[in-house]
């Protein structure tokens, strides 16, 4: 499987942003789709997840049923942790994961805890990134924004663009084109997260590497983003 990661990586943690390459799913879910919410072959999804688990050195994962809100779950082990769009933990030995196909995957790494956030426009305007950072209640917090749809490809309604400009500043929009990463950066800075790293990859521009609901329609797969504490 193929993934991208911040360089240099954070001390005390690992971050993975998996691409769509290296799995067994057939088109249009080719090839590393990890979601059972799309009409992919369940056996293919299971194999894809197993390959990702191997790439993470056998780590099991904790995840949530994503609902495009601002709920944050604190977890202590692998498995389903309810309905939310972010997870935090202070424990080691497993990863926190979210599924994405344009929304922003945000990994948060502190001295004692890690967090993983799924932030679409609803979660971003509801300030899920800041809420997760505050719930971590950690020191030396660093943020890592992964592959997502960006201003170049993300046209929204005039009403929504105006709403984001009013809340996060005019620089997060250009006409009707919205930059979720810029809004998230502003939101994190408001709660004291000064170190925000952005991989700069656009899911809309790179359909060869990433699934994009906006560019490919509803019949597309989901990428996995993960973070884990190291011993």
C-alpha positions in Angstrom: 0.0 0.0 0.0 1.0 3.6 -0.5 0.7 6.4 2.1 2.1 9.9 2.6 3.3 11.2 5.9 4.7 14.4 7.3 8.4 14.9 7.0 9.9 15.1 9.5 7.4 13.1 11.5 6.2 14.2 15.0 8.3 13.0 17.9 6.5 10.3 19.9 3.8 9.5 17.3 3.3 8.2 13.7 0.9 9.7 11.2 -0.3 8.0 8.0 -2.4 9.4 5.2 -3.1 6.4 2.9 -3.7 6.8 -0.8 -6.0 4.8 -3.0 -3.1 2.6 -4.2 -2.2 -0.9 -3.2 -5.6 -2.5 -2.6 -7.7 -5.1 -4.4 -11.1 -3.3 -5.0 -12.4 -3.1 -8.5 -13.3 0.2 -10.2 -14.7 2.6 -9.3 -13.4 1.8 -5.8 -10.0 1.0 -7.0 -8.1 0.0 -5.2 -7.6 0.7 -1.5 -11.1 1.5 -0.5 -11.6 1.0 3.3 -15.4 1.8 3.5 -18.3 -0.6 3.8 -20.7 2.3 3.4 -20.1 2.2 -0.4 -21.2 -0.7 -2.6 -17.8 -2.3 -2.8 -17.1 -6.1 -2.3 -16.9 -6.6 1.5 -14.2 -9.2 1.0 -12.1 -6.7 -0.9 -12.6 -4.1 1.8 -11.5 -6.6 4.5 -8.4 -7.4 2.5 -7.7 -3.6 2.0 -8.0 -3.0 5.8 -5.7 -6.0 6.5 -3.1 -4.5 4.2 -3.3 -1.2 5.9 -3.0 -2.9 9.3 0.1 -4.6 8.1 1.5 -1.3 6.9 1.0 0.0 10.4 3.0 -2.9 11.9 -0.1 -4.9 13.0 -1.8 -2.1 14.9 -5.5 -2.4 15.4 -7.6 0.8 15.1 -10.2 2.8 17.0 -12.8 4.6 14.8 -16.1 6.3 15.0 -19.3 6.3 13.0 -18.8 9.7 11.3 -21.8 12.0 11.3 -20.4 15.3 10.0 -20.7 17.0 13.4 -18.4 18.2 16.1 -18.4 15.3 18.5 -15.1 14.1 20.1 -14.7 10.7 21.7 -11.9 9.8 24.2 -10.9 6.2 23.6 -8.7 3.7 25.5 -8.5 0.9 23.0 -9.3 -0.4 19.5 -12.9 -0.8 18.1 -15.9 1.3 17.3 -16.3 4.3 19.7 -19.8 5.5 18.8 -20.9 8.4 16.7 -18.5 11.4 16.4 -16.0 12.9 14.0 -12.9 13.0 16.2 -11.0 10.7 18.6 -8.4 11.3 21.2 -6.3 9.0 23.3 -3.4 8.9 25.7 -2.9 5.2 25.2 -0.4 3.4 23.0 -0.6 0.2 20.9 -3.4 1.1 18.5 -4.2 3.8 16.0 -7.0 6.4 15.7 -8.5 6.4 12.2 -11.0 8.3 10.0 -12.3 7.7 6.5 -12.2 10.6 4.0 -13.0 11.4 0.3 -12.4 15.2 0.2 -13.0 16.2 3.9 -10.0 17.2 5.9 -8.1 14.6 8.0 -6.3 16.4 10.8 -3.8 14.6 13.1 -3.1 16.2 16.5 0.0 15.2 18.5 0.8 16.4 22.0 3.3 15.3 24.6 0.8 13.0 26.3 -2.0 12.4 23.8 -2.9 12.2 20.1 -6.1 13.0 18.2 -7.6 12.4 14.8 -10.2 14.6 13.2 -12.6 14.3 10.2 -13.6 17.8 9.3 -15.9 18.6 6.3 -17.4 22.0 6.0 -20.0 21.3 8.7 -17.4 20.1 11.2 -15.1 23.0 10.3 -17.7 25.7 10.8 -18.7 23.9 14.1 -15.0 24.2 15.1 -14.3 20.5 15.6 -10.6 21.1 15.3 -10.4 23.6 18.1 -12.8 21.5 20.2 -10.5 18.4 19.8 -7.4 20.4 20.6 -9.0 21.7 23.8 -10.3 18.2 24.8 -6.8 16.9 24.5 -5.6 19.3 27.1 -2.0 18.7 26.2 1.2 20.6 25.9 3.4 21.2 22.8 0.4 20.5 20.5 1.3 20.0 16.8 -1.3 19.7 14.0 -0.9 17.9 10.6 -3.4 18.6 7.8 -3.6 15.7 5.3 -4.8 15.4 1.7 -8.2 17.0 1.2 -10.1 19.1 -1.3 -8.8 22.6 -1.5 -9.6 26.1 -2.7 -8.6 25.2 -6.3 -11.4 22.6 -6.5 -13.9 23.4 -3.8 -16.7 25.7 -5.1 -19.5 26.3 -2.6 -22.6 28.4 -2.5 -22.2 32.2 -2.1 -24.1 31.9 1.2 -21.6 29.3 2.6 -18.6 31.2 1.3 -19.8 34.4 3.1 -20.4 32.4 6.3 -16.9 31.1 6.3 -15.4 34.5 5.5 -17.4 36.1 8.3 -16.2 33.5 10.8 -12.6 32.8 9.8 -11.6 35.8 7.7 -11.8 36.8 4.0 -8.6 34.9 3.2 -10.3 31.5 3.5 -12.4 32.2 0.4 -11.8 33.4 -3.1 -15.1 34.2 -4.7 -17.1 31.0 -4.1 -14.0 28.8 -3.6 -13.4 27.7 -0.1 -10.2 26.7 1.7 -11.1 24.3 4.6 -7.4 24.0 5.5 -7.0 27.7 6.0 -10.2 27.9 8.1 -8.9 25.0 10.2 -5.5 26.6 10.7 -7.2 29.8 11.9 -9.4 27.9 14.3 -6.4 26.0 15.7 -4.4 29.2 16.1 -7.3 30.7 18.1 -6.9 28.1 20.8 -3.1 28.3 20.9 -2.0 25.7 18.5 1.0 27.5 16.9 2.6 24.6 15.0 0.3 23.6 12.0 1.8 21.6 9.2 0.0 21.1 5.9 0.9 18.4 3.3 -0.7 20.6 0.7 -2.2 17.7 -1.4 -5.6 18.2 -3.1 -7.9 15.2 -3.5 -9.7 17.0 -6.3 -6.5 17.5 -8.3 -5.0 14.1 -7.7 -7.7 11.4 -8.5 -4.8 9.1 -9.3 -3.8 9.1 -5.6 -7.0 9.9 -3.7 -10.8 9.3 -3.8 -12.8 12.5 -4.3 -16.6 12.6 -3.8 -16.7 16.1 -5.4 -14.8 15.0 -8.6 -15.8 11.4 -8.9 -19.3 11.4 -7.5 -20.9 9.2 -4.8 -19.6 5.9 -6.4 -16.1 6.3 -5.1 -14.1 4.9 -2.2 -12.7 6.3 1.0 -9.1 6.8 2.1 -7.9 6.1 5.6 -6.0 8.6 7.8 -4.4 7.4 11.0 -2.3 8.5 14.0 -0.8 6.5 16.8 1.3 7.2 19.9 4.6 5.5 20.1 6.0 3.8 23.2 
